[in-house]
């Protein structure tokens, strides 16, 4: 089974790298976390389609970033 790692960083929260059993599990986790943060801050999730997701605030400031490794 393929393993996947995700690098996460957020303003004021630092950064971390997490491991998942599969790419699908990693992407599912990213999407859930990004939606939760976007909802909490009134922001929007941007999926760049290259293994990168960003949550931007309503003013366009980056709040959080995930990178699939």
N, CA, C and O atoms as a Maestro MAE file, in Angstrom:
{
 s_m_m2io_version
 :::
 2.0.0
}

f_m_ct {
 s_m_title
 :::
 protein
 m_atom[276] {
  # First column is atom index #
  i_m_mmod_type
  r_m_x_coord
  r_m_y_coord
  r_m_z_coord
  i_m_residue_number
  s_m_chain_name
  s_m_pdb_residue_name
  s_m_pdb_atom_name
  i_m_atomic_number
  :::
  1 25 0.844 -1.179 0.000 1 A "UNK " " N  " 7
  2 3 0.000 0.000 0.000 1 A "UNK " " CA " 6
  3 2 0.892 1.245 0.000 1 A "UNK " " C  " 6
  4 15 1.826 1.344 0.796 1 A "UNK " " O  " 8
  5 25 0.607 2.171 -0.874 2 A "UNK " " N  " 7
  6 3 1.404 3.386 -0.984 2 A "UNK " " CA " 6
  7 2 1.147 4.307 0.201 2 A "UNK " " C  " 6
  8 15 0.013 4.476 0.649 2 A "UNK " " O  " 8
  9 25 2.207 4.884 0.686 3 A "UNK " " N  " 7
  10 3 2.090 5.850 1.779 3 A "UNK " " CA " 6
  11 2 2.192 7.249 1.211 3 A "UNK " " C  " 6
  12 15 2.769 7.455 0.144 3 A "UNK " " O  " 8
  13 25 1.630 8.210 1.927 4 A "UNK " " N  " 7
  14 3 1.688 9.605 1.491 4 A "UNK " " CA " 6
  15 2 1.989 10.471 2.700 4 A "UNK " " C  " 6
  16 15 1.616 10.149 3.828 4 A "UNK " " O  " 8
  17 25 2.668 11.567 2.441 5 A "UNK " " N  " 7
  18 3 2.951 12.534 3.500 5 A "UNK " " CA " 6
  19 2 2.364 13.873 3.096 5 A "UNK " " C  " 6
  20 15 2.280 14.207 1.914 5 A "UNK " " O  " 8
  21 25 1.957 14.639 4.116 6 A "UNK " " N  " 7
  22 3 1.389 15.959 3.897 6 A "UNK " " CA " 6
  23 2 2.117 16.945 4.788 6 A "UNK " " C  " 6
  24 15 2.254 16.743 5.995 6 A "UNK " " O  " 8
  25 25 2.575 18.007 4.166 7 A "UNK " " N  " 7
  26 3 3.179 19.112 4.903 7 A "UNK " " CA " 6
  27 2 2.101 20.171 5.106 7 A "UNK " " C  " 6
  28 15 1.458 20.601 4.149 7 A "UNK " " O  " 8
  29 25 1.906 20.586 6.354 8 A "UNK " " N  " 7
  30 3 0.898 21.581 6.710 8 A "UNK " " CA " 6
  31 2 1.580 22.762 7.361 8 A "UNK " " C  " 6
  32 15 2.477 22.587 8.186 8 A "UNK " " O  " 8
  33 25 1.164 23.971 6.996 9 A "UNK " " N  " 7
  34 3 1.642 25.173 7.688 9 A "UNK " " CA " 6
  35 2 0.492 26.165 7.774 9 A "UNK " " C  " 6
  36 15 -0.352 26.247 6.882 9 A "UNK " " O  " 8
  37 25 0.482 26.916 8.869 10 A "UNK " " N  " 7
  38 3 -0.571 27.902 9.085 10 A "UNK " " CA " 6
  39 2 -0.033 29.063 9.898 10 A "UNK " " C  " 6
  40 15 0.789 28.888 10.797 10 A "UNK " " O  " 8
  41 25 -0.507 30.241 9.570 11 A "UNK " " N  " 7
  42 3 -0.108 31.446 10.292 11 A "UNK " " CA " 6
  43 2 -0.417 31.283 11.773 11 A "UNK " " C  " 6
  44 15 -1.556 31.002 12.148 11 A "UNK " " O  " 8
  45 25 0.581 31.456 12.601 12 A "UNK " " N  " 7
  46 3 0.404 31.387 14.043 12 A "UNK " " CA " 6
  47 2 0.363 29.975 14.609 12 A "UNK " " C  " 6
  48 15 0.308 29.815 15.828 12 A "UNK " " O  " 8
  49 25 0.388 28.951 13.772 13 A "UNK " " N  " 7
  50 3 0.313 27.572 14.243 13 A "UNK " " CA " 6
  51 2 1.555 26.769 13.908 13 A "UNK " " C  " 6
  52 15 1.685 25.628 14.351 13 A "UNK " " O  " 8
  53 25 2.463 27.332 13.142 14 A "UNK " " N  " 7
  54 3 3.677 26.614 12.786 14 A "UNK " " CA " 6
  55 2 3.436 25.647 11.647 14 A "UNK " " C  " 6
  56 15 2.555 25.847 10.811 14 A "UNK " " O  " 8
  57 25 4.242 24.591 11.633 15 A "UNK " " N  " 7
  58 3 4.115 23.615 10.551 15 A "UNK " " CA " 6
  59 2 4.342 22.215 11.094 15 A "UNK " " C  " 6
  60 15 4.927 22.026 12.161 15 A "UNK " " O  " 8
  61 25 3.861 21.233 10.326 16 A "UNK " " N  " 7
  62 3 4.054 19.835 10.685 16 A "UNK " " CA " 6
  63 2 3.933 18.986 9.427 16 A "UNK " " C  " 6
  64 15 3.369 19.413 8.420 16 A "UNK " " O  " 8
  65 25 4.472 17.781 9.508 17 A "UNK " " N  " 7
  66 3 4.334 16.812 8.426 17 A "UNK " " CA " 6
  67 2 3.648 15.587 9.002 17 A "UNK " " C  " 6
  68 15 4.046 15.066 10.044 17 A "UNK " " O  " 8
  69 25 2.604 15.133 8.306 18 A "UNK " " N  " 7
  70 3 1.855 13.954 8.754 18 A "UNK " " CA " 6
  71 2 1.940 12.861 7.695 18 A "UNK " " C  " 6
  72 15 2.050 13.150 6.503 18 A "UNK " " O  " 8
  73 25 1.888 11.611 8.129 19 A "UNK " " N  " 7
  74 3 1.916 10.466 7.223 19 A "UNK " " CA " 6
  75 2 0.542 9.811 7.178 19 A "UNK " " C  " 6
  76 15 -0.184 9.788 8.172 19 A "UNK " " O  " 8
  77 25 0.198 9.279 6.006 20 A "UNK " " N  " 7
  78 3 -1.070 8.602 5.786 20 A "UNK " " CA " 6
  79 2 -0.820 7.282 5.069 20 A "UNK " " C  " 6
  80 15 0.219 7.098 4.434 20 A "UNK " " O  " 8
  81 25 -1.774 6.367 5.174 21 A "UNK " " N  " 7
  82 3 -1.646 5.062 4.540 21 A "UNK " " CA " 6
  83 2 -1.664 5.138 3.027 21 A "UNK " " C  " 6
  84 15 -1.053 4.312 2.350 21 A "UNK " " O  " 8
  85 25 -2.366 6.130 2.496 22 A "UNK " " N  " 7
  86 3 -2.504 6.232 1.040 22 A "UNK " " CA " 6
  87 2 -2.689 7.685 0.627 22 A "UNK " " C  " 6
  88 15 -2.988 8.549 1.450 22 A "UNK " " O  " 8
  89 25 -2.508 7.930 -0.645 23 A "UNK " " N  " 7
  90 3 -2.734 9.272 -1.181 23 A "UNK " " CA " 6
  91 2 -4.195 9.672 -0.992 23 A "UNK " " C  " 6
  92 15 -4.486 10.816 -0.642 23 A "UNK " " O  " 8
  93 25 -5.106 8.741 -1.222 24 A "UNK " " N  " 7
  94 3 -6.533 9.049 -1.054 24 A "UNK " " CA " 6
  95 2 -6.856 9.470 0.375 24 A "UNK " " C  " 6
  96 15 -7.610 10.419 0.586 24 A "UNK " " O  " 8
  97 25 -6.294 8.775 1.349 25 A "UNK " " N  " 7
  98 3 -6.522 9.129 2.755 25 A "UNK " " CA " 6
  99 2 -5.950 10.509 3.063 25 A "UNK " " C  " 6
  100 15 -6.557 11.282 3.804 25 A "UNK " " O  " 8
  101 25 -4.794 10.818 2.502 26 A "UNK " " N  " 7
  102 3 -4.180 12.132 2.709 26 A "UNK " " CA " 6
  103 2 -5.045 13.234 2.119 26 A "UNK " " C  " 6
  104 15 -5.291 14.251 2.768 26 A "UNK " " O  " 8
  105 25 -5.507 13.035 0.889 27 A "UNK " " N  " 7
  106 3 -6.340 14.049 0.221 27 A "UNK " " CA " 6
  107 2 -7.654 14.239 0.969 27 A "UNK " " C  " 6
  108 15 -8.108 15.371 1.135 27 A "UNK " " O  " 8
  109 25 -8.271 13.156 1.423 28 A "UNK " " N  " 7
  110 3 -9.511 13.268 2.203 28 A "UNK " " CA " 6
  111 2 -9.290 14.096 3.464 28 A "UNK " " C  " 6
  112 15 -10.114 14.946 3.800 28 A "UNK " " O  " 8
  113 25 -8.188 13.854 4.158 29 A "UNK " " N  " 7
  114 3 -7.874 14.603 5.372 29 A "UNK " " CA " 6
  115 2 -7.648 16.080 5.072 29 A "UNK " " C  " 6
  116 15 -8.134 16.948 5.796 29 A "UNK " " O  " 8
  117 25 -6.912 16.359 4.002 30 A "UNK " " N  " 7
  118 3 -6.656 17.745 3.610 30 A "UNK " " CA " 6
  119 2 -7.970 18.461 3.337 30 A "UNK " " C  " 6
  120 15 -8.189 19.570 3.823 30 A "UNK " " O  " 8
  121 25 -8.839 17.832 2.563 31 A "UNK " " N  " 7
  122 3 -10.105 18.472 2.197 31 A "UNK " " CA " 6
  123 2 -10.976 18.754 3.420 31 A "UNK " " C  " 6
  124 15 -11.603 19.810 3.508 31 A "UNK " " O  " 8
  125 25 -11.015 17.812 4.361 32 A "UNK " " N  " 7
  126 3 -11.798 18.020 5.599 32 A "UNK " " CA " 6
  127 2 -11.212 19.163 6.415 32 A "UNK " " C  " 6
  128 15 -11.934 20.064 6.843 32 A "UNK " " O  " 8
  129 25 -9.888 19.123 6.630 33 A "UNK " " N  " 7
  130 3 -9.233 20.157 7.437 33 A "UNK " " CA " 6
  131 2 -9.372 21.531 6.791 33 A "UNK " " C  " 6
  132 15 -9.651 22.516 7.474 33 A "UNK " " O  " 8
  133 25 -9.178 21.598 5.474 34 A "UNK " " N  " 7
  134 3 -9.256 22.878 4.768 34 A "UNK " " CA " 6
  135 2 -10.669 23.454 4.847 34 A "UNK " " C  " 6
  136 15 -10.836 24.654 5.067 34 A "UNK " " O  " 8
  137 25 -11.676 22.618 4.671 35 A "UNK " " N  " 7
  138 3 -13.061 23.091 4.749 35 A "UNK " " CA " 6
  139 2 -13.379 23.606 6.147 35 A "UNK " " C  " 6
  140 15 -14.064 24.618 6.297 35 A "UNK " " O  " 8
  141 25 -12.885 22.914 7.168 36 A "UNK " " N  " 7
  142 3 -13.125 23.326 8.552 36 A "UNK " " CA " 6
  143 2 -12.483 24.689 8.839 36 A "UNK " " C  " 6
  144 15 -13.108 25.559 9.445 36 A "UNK " " O  " 8
  145 25 -11.256 24.861 8.407 37 A "UNK " " N  " 7
  146 3 -10.567 26.139 8.634 37 A "UNK " " CA " 6
  147 2 -11.222 27.259 7.835 37 A "UNK " " C  " 6
  148 15 -11.388 28.367 8.346 37 A "UNK " " O  " 8
  149 25 -11.595 26.985 6.593 38 A "UNK " " N  " 7
  150 3 -12.260 27.995 5.765 38 A "UNK " " CA " 6
  151 2 -13.576 28.421 6.404 38 A "UNK " " C  " 6
  152 15 -13.877 29.613 6.463 38 A "UNK " " O  " 8
  153 25 -14.364 27.456 6.884 39 A "UNK " " N  " 7
  154 3 -15.635 27.773 7.540 39 A "UNK " " CA " 6
  155 2 -15.423 28.618 8.798 39 A "UNK " " C  " 6
  156 15 -16.172 29.560 9.055 39 A "UNK " " O  " 8
  157 25 -14.412 28.278 9.566 40 A "UNK " " N  " 7
  158 3 -14.143 28.993 10.820 40 A "UNK " " CA " 6
  159 2 -13.702 30.426 10.592 40 A "UNK " " C  " 6
  160 15 -13.923 31.288 11.443 40 A "UNK " " O  " 8
  161 25 -13.078 30.689 9.446 41 A "UNK " " N  " 7
  162 3 -12.521 32.019 9.196 41 A "UNK " " CA " 6
  163 2 -13.217 32.761 8.062 41 A "UNK " " C  " 6
  164 15 -12.786 33.847 7.675 41 A "UNK " " O  " 8
  165 25 -14.288 32.185 7.527 42 A "UNK " " N  " 7
  166 3 -14.993 32.836 6.431 42 A "UNK " " CA " 6
  167 2 -14.175 32.908 5.159 42 A "UNK " " C  " 6
  168 15 -14.408 33.765 4.306 42 A "UNK " " O  " 8
  169 25 -13.214 32.006 5.034 43 A "UNK " " N  " 7
  170 3 -12.326 32.030 3.876 43 A "UNK " " CA " 6
  171 2 -12.755 31.063 2.802 43 A "UNK " " C  " 6
  172 15 -13.860 30.522 2.838 43 A "UNK " " O  " 8
  173 25 -11.868 30.849 1.838 44 A "UNK " " N  " 7
  174 3 -12.154 29.912 0.761 44 A "UNK " " CA " 6
  175 2 -10.971 28.990 0.550 44 A "UNK " " C  " 6
  176 15 -9.819 29.369 0.763 44 A "UNK " " O  " 8
  177 25 -11.279 27.760 0.124 45 A "UNK " " N  " 7
  178 3 -10.261 26.762 -0.170 45 A "UNK " " CA " 6
  179 2 -9.915 26.848 -1.648 45 A "UNK " " C  " 6
  180 15 -10.796 26.854 -2.507 45 A "UNK " " O  " 8
  181 25 -8.619 26.913 -1.932 46 A "UNK " " N  " 7
  182 3 -8.148 26.902 -3.313 46 A "UNK " " CA " 6
  183 2 -7.353 25.620 -3.518 46 A "UNK " " C  " 6
  184 15 -6.355 25.380 -2.837 46 A "UNK " " O  " 8
  185 25 -7.806 24.796 -4.463 47 A "UNK " " N  " 7
  186 3 -7.106 23.564 -4.828 47 A "UNK " " CA " 6
  187 2 -6.346 23.879 -6.107 47 A "UNK " " C  " 6
  188 15 -6.952 24.076 -7.160 47 A "UNK " " O  " 8
  189 25 -5.034 23.926 -6.021 48 A "UNK " " N  " 7
  190 3 -4.220 24.272 -7.176 48 A "UNK " " CA " 6
  191 2 -4.077 23.116 -8.163 48 A "UNK " " C  " 6
  192 15 -3.551 23.297 -9.261 48 A "UNK " " O  " 8
  193 25 -4.549 21.918 -7.770 49 A "UNK " " N  " 7
  194 3 -4.526 20.788 -8.667 49 A "UNK " " CA " 6
  195 2 -3.171 20.128 -8.833 49 A "UNK " " C  " 6
  196 15 -3.023 19.208 -9.638 49 A "UNK " " O  " 8
  197 25 -2.198 20.580 -8.093 50 A "UNK " " N  " 7
  198 3 -0.851 20.010 -8.193 50 A "UNK " " CA " 6
  199 2 -0.384 19.456 -6.846 50 A "UNK " " C  " 6
  200 15 0.814 19.353 -6.585 50 A "UNK " " O  " 8
  201 25 -1.350 19.101 -5.998 51 A "UNK " " N  " 7
  202 3 -0.991 18.592 -4.675 51 A "UNK " " CA " 6
  203 2 -0.853 19.687 -3.641 51 A "UNK " " C  " 6
  204 15 -0.284 19.469 -2.572 51 A "UNK " " O  " 8
  205 25 -1.373 20.867 -3.955 52 A "UNK " " N  " 7
  206 3 -1.335 22.003 -3.030 52 A "UNK " " CA " 6
  207 2 -2.737 22.543 -2.809 52 A "UNK " " C  " 6
  208 15 -3.495 22.748 -3.757 52 A "UNK " " O  " 8
  209 25 -3.071 22.772 -1.544 53 A "UNK " " N  " 7
  210 3 -4.337 23.399 -1.175 53 A "UNK " " CA " 6
  211 2 -4.013 24.554 -0.247 53 A "UNK " " C  " 6
  212 15 -3.110 24.462 0.584 53 A "UNK " " O  " 8
  213 25 -4.761 25.651 -0.395 54 A "UNK " " N  " 7
  214 3 -4.563 26.843 0.426 54 A "UNK " " CA " 6
  215 2 -5.927 27.342 0.885 54 A "UNK " " C  " 6
  216 15 -6.903 27.301 0.136 54 A "UNK " " O  " 8
  217 25 -5.978 27.813 2.121 55 A "UNK " " N  " 7
  218 3 -7.167 28.528 2.591 55 A "UNK " " CA " 6
  219 2 -6.787 29.992 2.657 55 A "UNK " " C  " 6
  220 15 -5.829 30.372 3.330 55 A "UNK " " O  " 8
  221 25 -7.555 30.814 1.944 56 A "UNK " " N  " 7
  222 3 -7.348 32.257 1.941 56 A "UNK " " CA " 6
  223 2 -8.450 32.934 2.737 56 A "UNK " " C  " 6
  224 15 -9.602 32.500 2.717 56 A "UNK " " O  " 8
  225 25 -8.088 33.999 3.437 57 A "UNK " " N  " 7
  226 3 -9.068 34.788 4.170 57 A "UNK " " CA " 6
  227 2 -9.893 35.595 3.167 57 A "UNK " " C  " 6
  228 15 -9.533 35.673 1.993 57 A "UNK " " O  " 8
  229 25 -10.993 36.194 3.618 58 A "UNK " " N  " 7
  230 3 -11.787 37.026 2.718 58 A "UNK " " CA " 6
  231 2 -10.975 38.170 2.090 58 A "UNK " " C  " 6
  232 15 -11.315 38.645 1.006 58 A "UNK " " O  " 8
  233 25 -9.918 38.609 2.758 59 A "UNK " " N  " 7
  234 3 -9.088 39.688 2.216 59 A "UNK " " CA " 6
  235 2 -8.001 39.162 1.270 59 A "UNK " " C  " 6
  236 15 -7.246 39.945 0.695 59 A "UNK " " O  " 8
  237 25 -7.923 37.831 1.111 60 A "UNK " " N  " 7
  238 3 -6.940 37.241 0.214 60 A "UNK " " CA " 6
  239 2 -5.668 36.771 0.877 60 A "UNK " " C  " 6
  240 15 -4.787 36.224 0.213 60 A "UNK " " O  " 8
  241 25 -5.556 36.975 2.175 61 A "UNK " " N  " 7
  242 3 -4.362 36.541 2.910 61 A "UNK " " CA " 6
  243 2 -4.382 35.030 3.097 61 A "UNK " " C  " 6
  244 15 -5.423 34.452 3.411 61 A "UNK " " O  " 8
  245 25 -3.232 34.393 2.904 62 A "UNK " " N  " 7
  246 3 -3.140 32.951 3.106 62 A "UNK " " CA " 6
  247 2 -3.201 32.619 4.589 62 A "UNK " " C  " 6
  248 15 -2.431 33.152 5.388 62 A "UNK " " O  " 8
  249 25 -4.123 31.737 4.946 63 A "UNK " " N  " 7
  250 3 -4.294 31.320 6.334 63 A "UNK " " CA " 6
  251 2 -3.573 29.995 6.585 63 A "UNK " " C  " 6
  252 15 -2.886 29.836 7.594 63 A "UNK " " O  " 8
  253 25 -3.734 29.053 5.666 64 A "UNK " " N  " 7
  254 3 -3.148 27.720 5.840 64 A "UNK " " CA " 6
  255 2 -2.809 27.127 4.487 64 A "UNK " " C  " 6
  256 15 -3.396 27.488 3.467 64 A "UNK " " O  " 8
  257 25 -1.834 26.194 4.494 65 A "UNK " " N  " 7
  258 3 -1.383 25.549 3.258 65 A "UNK " " CA " 6
  259 2 -1.081 24.075 3.542 65 A "UNK " " C  " 6
  260 15 -0.522 23.727 4.581 65 A "UNK " " O  " 8
  261 25 -1.465 23.225 2.596 66 A "UNK " " N  " 7
  262 3 -1.164 21.792 2.637 66 A "UNK " " CA " 6
  263 2 -0.451 21.436 1.348 66 A "UNK " " C  " 6
  264 15 -0.832 21.894 0.270 66 A "UNK " " O  " 8
  265 25 0.581 20.621 1.460 67 A "UNK " " N  " 7
  266 3 1.290 20.140 0.278 67 A "UNK " " CA " 6
  267 2 1.438 18.635 0.379 67 A "UNK " " C  " 6
  268 15 1.976 18.112 1.354 67 A "UNK " " O  " 8
  269 25 0.950 17.943 -0.648 68 A "UNK " " N  " 7
  270 3 1.050 16.499 -0.716 68 A "UNK " " CA " 6
  271 2 2.455 16.150 -1.180 68 A "UNK " " C  " 6
  272 15 2.934 16.667 -2.190 68 A "UNK " " O  " 8
  273 25 3.110 15.269 -0.434 69 A "UNK " " N  " 7
  274 3 4.496 14.919 -0.749 69 A "UNK " " CA " 6
  275 2 4.584 13.477 -1.205 69 A "UNK " " C  " 6
  276 15 5.672 12.993 -1.516 69 A "UNK " " O  " 8
  :::
 }
 m_bond[275] {
  # First column is bond index #
  i_m_from
  i_m_to
  i_m_order
  :::
  1 1 2 1
  2 2 3 1
  3 3 4 2
  4 3 5 1
  5 5 6 1
  6 6 7 1
  7 7 8 2
  8 7 9 1
  9 9 10 1
  10 10 11 1
  11 11 12 2
  12 11 13 1
  13 13 14 1
  14 14 15 1
  15 15 16 2
  16 15 17 1
  17 17 18 1
  18 18 19 1
  19 19 20 2
  20 19 21 1
  21 21 22 1
  22 22 23 1
  23 23 24 2
  24 23 25 1
  25 25 26 1
  26 26 27 1
  27 27 28 2
  28 27 29 1
  29 29 30 1
  30 30 31 1
  31 31 32 2
  32 31 33 1
  33 33 34 1
  34 34 35 1
  35 35 36 2
  36 35 37 1
  37 37 38 1
  38 38 39 1
  39 39 40 2
  40 39 41 1
  41 41 42 1
  42 42 43 1
  43 43 44 2
  44 43 45 1
  45 45 46 1
  46 46 47 1
  47 47 48 2
  48 47 49 1
  49 49 50 1
  50 50 51 1
  51 51 52 2
  52 51 53 1
  53 53 54 1
  54 54 55 1
  55 55 56 2
  56 55 57 1
  57 57 58 1
  58 58 59 1
  59 59 60 2
  60 59 61 1
  61 61 62 1
  62 62 63 1
  63 63 64 2
  64 63 65 1
  65 65 66 1
  66 66 67 1
  67 67 68 2
  68 67 69 1
  69 69 70 1
  70 70 71 1
  71 71 72 2
  72 71 73 1
  73 73 74 1
  74 74 75 1
  75 75 76 2
  76 75 77 1
  77 77 78 1
  78 78 79 1
  79 79 80 2
  80 79 81 1
  81 81 82 1
  82 82 83 1
  83 83 84 2
  84 83 85 1
  85 85 86 1
  86 86 87 1
  87 87 88 2
  88 87 89 1
  89 89 90 1
  90 90 91 1
  91 91 92 2
  92 91 93 1
  93 93 94 1
  94 94 95 1
  95 95 96 2
  96 95 97 1
  97 97 98 1
  98 98 99 1
  99 99 100 2
  100 99 101 1
  101 101 102 1
  102 102 103 1
  103 103 104 2
  104 103 105 1
  105 105 106 1
  106 106 107 1
  107 107 108 2
  108 107 109 1
  109 109 110 1
  110 110 111 1
  111 111 112 2
  112 111 113 1
  113 113 114 1
  114 114 115 1
  115 115 116 2
  116 115 117 1
  117 117 118 1
  118 118 119 1
  119 119 120 2
  120 119 121 1
  121 121 122 1
  122 122 123 1
  123 123 124 2
  124 123 125 1
  125 125 126 1
  126 126 127 1
  127 127 128 2
  128 127 129 1
  129 129 130 1
  130 130 131 1
  131 131 132 2
  132 131 133 1
  133 133 134 1
  134 134 135 1
  135 135 136 2
  136 135 137 1
  137 137 138 1
  138 138 139 1
  139 139 140 2
  140 139 141 1
  141 141 142 1
  142 142 143 1
  143 143 144 2
  144 143 145 1
  145 145 146 1
  146 146 147 1
  147 147 148 2
  148 147 149 1
  149 149 150 1
  150 150 151 1
  151 151 152 2
  152 151 153 1
  153 153 154 1
  154 154 155 1
  155 155 156 2
  156 155 157 1
  157 157 158 1
  158 158 159 1
  159 159 160 2
  160 159 161 1
  161 161 162 1
  162 162 163 1
  163 163 164 2
  164 163 165 1
  165 165 166 1
  166 166 167 1
  167 167 168 2
  168 167 169 1
  169 169 170 1
  170 170 171 1
  171 171 172 2
  172 171 173 1
  173 173 174 1
  174 174 175 1
  175 175 176 2
  176 175 177 1
  177 177 178 1
  178 178 179 1
  179 179 180 2
  180 179 181 1
  181 181 182 1
  182 182 183 1
  183 183 184 2
  184 183 185 1
  185 185 186 1
  186 186 187 1
  187 187 188 2
  188 187 189 1
  189 189 190 1
  190 190 191 1
  191 191 192 2
  192 191 193 1
  193 193 194 1
  194 194 195 1
  195 195 196 2
  196 195 197 1
  197 197 198 1
  198 198 199 1
  199 199 200 2
  200 199 201 1
  201 201 202 1
  202 202 203 1
  203 203 204 2
  204 203 205 1
  205 205 206 1
  206 206 207 1
  207 207 208 2
  208 207 209 1
  209 209 210 1
  210 210 211 1
  211 211 212 2
  212 211 213 1
  213 213 214 1
  214 214 215 1
  215 215 216 2
  216 215 217 1
  217 217 218 1
  218 218 219 1
  219 219 220 2
  220 219 221 1
  221 221 222 1
  222 222 223 1
  223 223 224 2
  224 223 225 1
  225 225 226 1
  226 226 227 1
  227 227 228 2
  228 227 229 1
  229 229 230 1
  230 230 231 1
  231 231 232 2
  232 231 233 1
  233 233 234 1
  234 234 235 1
  235 235 236 2
  236 235 237 1
  237 237 238 1
  238 238 239 1
  239 239 240 2
  240 239 241 1
  241 241 242 1
  242 242 243 1
  243 243 244 2
  244 243 245 1
  245 245 246 1
  246 246 247 1
  247 247 248 2
  248 247 249 1
  249 249 250 1
  250 250 251 1
  251 251 252 2
  252 251 253 1
  253 253 254 1
  254 254 255 1
  255 255 256 2
  256 255 257 1
  257 257 258 1
  258 258 259 1
  259 259 260 2
  260 259 261 1
  261 261 262 1
  262 262 263 1
  263 263 264 2
  264 263 265 1
  265 265 266 1
  266 266 267 1
  267 267 268 2
  268 267 269 1
  269 269 270 1
  270 270 271 1
  271 271 272 2
  272 271 273 1
  273 273 274 1
  274 274 275 1
  275 275 276 2
  :::
 }
}
